[in-house]
Amino acid sequence: VNTRPISGGMLLKQQEVSKAIEVQLSEKKRAQIGMDEPEVLLDATQLANVALAINSSPPLL
């Protein structure tokens, strides 16, 4: 299994046939999402994290 660390989890690749993204949900819980194009899911996840960070920031005074 080839792995690459990402923000909030790991990008997993197994034999170039089975691909998945593993997301760390909490200290003990993880979810693996398999698909043909994990990089697309990774990009979408990172964009969602940026949007959450922006929306949860305190307003500027």
Backbone as JSON Lines, residues from 0, in Angstrom:
{"i":0,"aa":"V","n":[0.85,-1.18,0.0],"ca":[0.0,0.0,0.0],"c":[0.89,1.24,0.0]}
{"i":1,"aa":"N","n":[0.66,2.13,-0.93],"ca":[1.36,3.42,-0.95],"c":[0.48,4.43,-0.23]}
{"i":2,"aa":"T","n":[1.06,5.18,0.69],"ca":[0.3,6.2,1.4],"c":[0.99,7.54,1.26]}
{"i":3,"aa":"R","n":[0.18,8.59,1.37],"ca":[0.7,9.95,1.34],"c":[-0.09,10.74,2.36]}
{"i":4,"aa":"P","n":[0.57,11.39,3.34],"ca":[-0.17,12.16,4.33],"c":[-0.88,13.34,3.69]}
{"i":5,"aa":"I","n":[-2.09,13.6,4.15],"ca":[-2.85,14.78,3.74],"c":[-3.42,15.42,4.99]}
{"i":6,"aa":"S","n":[-3.9,16.61,4.88],"ca":[-4.51,17.28,6.03],"c":[-5.72,16.49,6.48]}
{"i":7,"aa":"G","n":[-5.7,15.99,7.71],"ca":[-6.83,15.27,8.26],"c":[-6.88,13.79,7.93]}
{"i":8,"aa":"G","n":[-5.83,13.23,7.31],"ca":[-5.88,11.81,6.99],"c":[-4.75,11.36,6.09]}
{"i":9,"aa":"M","n":[-5.01,10.29,5.35],"ca":[-4.02,9.72,4.45],"c":[-4.67,9.42,3.12]}
{"i":10,"aa":"L","n":[-3.93,9.6,2.04],"ca":[-4.35,9.18,0.72],"c":[-3.75,7.79,0.49]}
{"i":11,"aa":"L","n":[-4.6,6.81,0.25],"ca":[-4.15,5.43,0.11],"c":[-4.25,4.98,-1.34]}
{"i":12,"aa":"K","n":[-3.25,4.23,-1.81],"ca":[-3.31,3.64,-3.15],"c":[-2.87,2.19,-3.03]}
{"i":13,"aa":"Q","n":[-3.68,1.27,-3.48],"ca":[-3.34,-0.14,-3.45],"c":[-3.3,-0.68,-4.87]}
{"i":14,"aa":"Q","n":[-2.15,-1.04,-5.34],"ca":[-1.93,-1.69,-6.63],"c":[-2.53,-0.91,-7.8]}
{"i":15,"aa":"E","n":[-2.7,0.37,-7.68],"ca":[-3.23,1.23,-8.75],"c":[-4.62,0.81,-9.23]}
{"i":16,"aa":"V","n":[-5.22,-0.19,-8.62],"ca":[-6.56,-0.63,-9.01],"c":[-7.56,-0.14,-7.99]}
{"i":17,"aa":"S","n":[-7.28,-0.4,-6.74],"ca":[-8.15,0.02,-5.65],"c":[-7.57,1.29,-5.03]}
{"i":18,"aa":"K","n":[-8.35,2.36,-5.02],"ca":[-7.87,3.63,-4.47],"c":[-8.89,4.15,-3.47]}
{"i":19,"aa":"A","n":[-8.4,4.82,-2.45],"ca":[-9.29,5.36,-1.43],"c":[-8.62,6.52,-0.72]}
{"i":20,"aa":"I","n":[-9.46,7.32,-0.1],"ca":[-8.98,8.35,0.82],"c":[-9.44,7.94,2.21]}
{"i":21,"aa":"E","n":[-8.53,7.99,3.16],"ca":[-8.89,7.73,4.55],"c":[-8.92,9.05,5.29]}
{"i":22,"aa":"V","n":[-10.04,9.33,5.95],"ca":[-10.21,10.58,6.68],"c":[-10.29,10.27,8.17]}
{"i":23,"aa":"Q","n":[-9.5,10.98,8.97],"ca":[-9.53,10.83,10.42],"c":[-10.7,11.66,10.94]}
{"i":24,"aa":"L","n":[-11.75,11.0,11.44],"ca":[-12.94,11.7,11.93],"c":[-12.78,12.15,13.37]}
{"i":25,"aa":"S","n":[-12.17,11.32,14.18],"ca":[-11.89,11.65,15.57],"c":[-10.64,10.87,15.96]}
{"i":26,"aa":"E","n":[-10.31,10.91,17.23],"ca":[-9.09,10.23,17.66],"c":[-9.12,8.73,17.36]}
{"i":27,"aa":"K","n":[-10.31,8.13,17.43],"ca":[-10.41,6.68,17.25],"c":[-11.17,6.25,16.0]}
{"i":28,"aa":"K","n":[-11.8,7.18,15.32],"ca":[-12.63,6.8,14.17],"c":[-12.05,7.31,12.87]}
{"i":29,"aa":"R","n":[-12.07,6.44,11.86],"ca":[-11.59,6.78,10.53],"c":[-12.62,6.3,9.51]}
{"i":30,"aa":"A","n":[-12.67,6.96,8.38],"ca":[-13.52,6.52,7.28],"c":[-12.67,6.4,6.03]}
{"i":31,"aa":"Q","n":[-12.88,5.33,5.28],"ca":[-12.19,5.15,4.01],"c":[-13.22,5.27,2.9]}
{"i":32,"aa":"I","n":[-12.94,6.12,1.93],"ca":[-13.84,6.35,0.81],"c":[-13.09,5.93,-0.44]}
{"i":33,"aa":"G","n":[-13.58,4.91,-1.11],"ca":[-12.92,4.41,-2.31],"c":[-13.54,4.99,-3.56]}
{"i":34,"aa":"M","n":[-12.7,5.23,-4.56],"ca":[-13.18,5.73,-5.84],"c":[-12.09,5.6,-6.89]}
{"i":35,"aa":"D","n":[-12.44,5.83,-8.14],"ca":[-11.47,5.74,-9.23],"c":[-10.52,6.92,-9.26]}
{"i":36,"aa":"E","n":[-10.96,8.08,-8.78],"ca":[-10.13,9.29,-8.83],"c":[-10.02,9.92,-7.44]}
{"i":37,"aa":"P","n":[-9.2,9.32,-6.54],"ca":[-9.11,9.85,-5.18],"c":[-8.56,11.27,-5.13]}
{"i":38,"aa":"E","n":[-7.76,11.67,-6.14],"ca":[-7.21,13.02,-6.14],"c":[-8.33,14.06,-6.26]}
{"i":39,"aa":"V","n":[-9.39,13.73,-7.01],"ca":[-10.53,14.64,-7.16],"c":[-11.24,14.8,-5.82]}
{"i":40,"aa":"L","n":[-11.43,13.68,-5.11],"ca":[-12.06,13.74,-3.79],"c":[-11.17,14.5,-2.81]}
{"i":41,"aa":"L","n":[-9.86,14.29,-2.89],"ca":[-8.92,15.01,-2.03],"c":[-9.02,16.51,-2.26]}
{"i":42,"aa":"D","n":[-9.04,16.94,-3.53],"ca":[-9.17,18.37,-3.84],"c":[-10.46,18.94,-3.28]}
{"i":43,"aa":"A","n":[-11.57,18.22,-3.44],"ca":[-12.86,18.7,-2.94],"c":[-12.85,18.79,-1.42]}
{"i":44,"aa":"T","n":[-12.24,17.8,-0.77],"ca":[-12.16,17.8,0.69],"c":[-11.32,18.98,1.19]}
{"i":45,"aa":"Q","n":[-10.2,19.24,0.54],"ca":[-9.36,20.36,0.95],"c":[-10.06,21.69,0.74]}
{"i":46,"aa":"L","n":[-10.81,21.84,-0.36],"ca":[-11.58,23.07,-0.59],"c":[-12.65,23.24,0.48]}
{"i":47,"aa":"A","n":[-13.31,22.15,0.87],"ca":[-14.32,22.22,1.92],"c":[-13.7,22.63,3.24]}
{"i":48,"aa":"N","n":[-12.5,22.12,3.55],"ca":[-11.81,22.49,4.79],"c":[-11.48,23.98,4.81]}
{"i":49,"aa":"V","n":[-11.06,24.52,3.67],"ca":[-10.76,25.95,3.58],"c":[-12.03,26.76,3.8]}
{"i":50,"aa":"A","n":[-13.13,26.34,3.18],"ca":[-14.4,27.05,3.34],"c":[-14.86,27.01,4.79]}
{"i":51,"aa":"L","n":[-14.71,25.87,5.46],"ca":[-15.08,25.77,6.87],"c":[-14.23,26.69,7.73]}
{"i":52,"aa":"A","n":[-12.94,26.75,7.45],"ca":[-12.05,27.61,8.22],"c":[-12.42,29.07,8.05]}
{"i":53,"aa":"I","n":[-12.75,29.46,6.83],"ca":[-13.13,30.86,6.57],"c":[-14.44,31.18,7.26]}
{"i":54,"aa":"N","n":[-15.42,30.28,7.15],"ca":[-16.75,30.53,7.72],"c":[-16.76,30.46,9.24]}
{"i":55,"aa":"S","n":[-15.81,29.76,9.85],"ca":[-15.79,29.66,11.3],"c":[-14.88,30.69,11.96]}
{"i":56,"aa":"S","n":[-14.22,31.5,11.16],"ca":[-13.35,32.55,11.71],"c":[-14.2,33.66,12.31]}
{"i":57,"aa":"P","n":[-13.73,34.25,13.41],"ca":[-14.49,35.37,13.99],"c":[-14.51,36.55,13.02]}
{"i":58,"aa":"P","n":[-15.58,37.32,13.02],"ca":[-15.66,38.47,12.11],"c":[-14.61,39.52,12.45]}
{"i":59,"aa":"L","n":[-14.13,40.18,11.43],"ca":[-13.17,41.27,11.63],"c":[-13.91,42.5,12.12]}
{"i":60,"aa":"L","n":[-13.36,43.15,13.1],"ca":[-14.0,44.36,13.66],"c":[-13.39,45.6,13.1]}
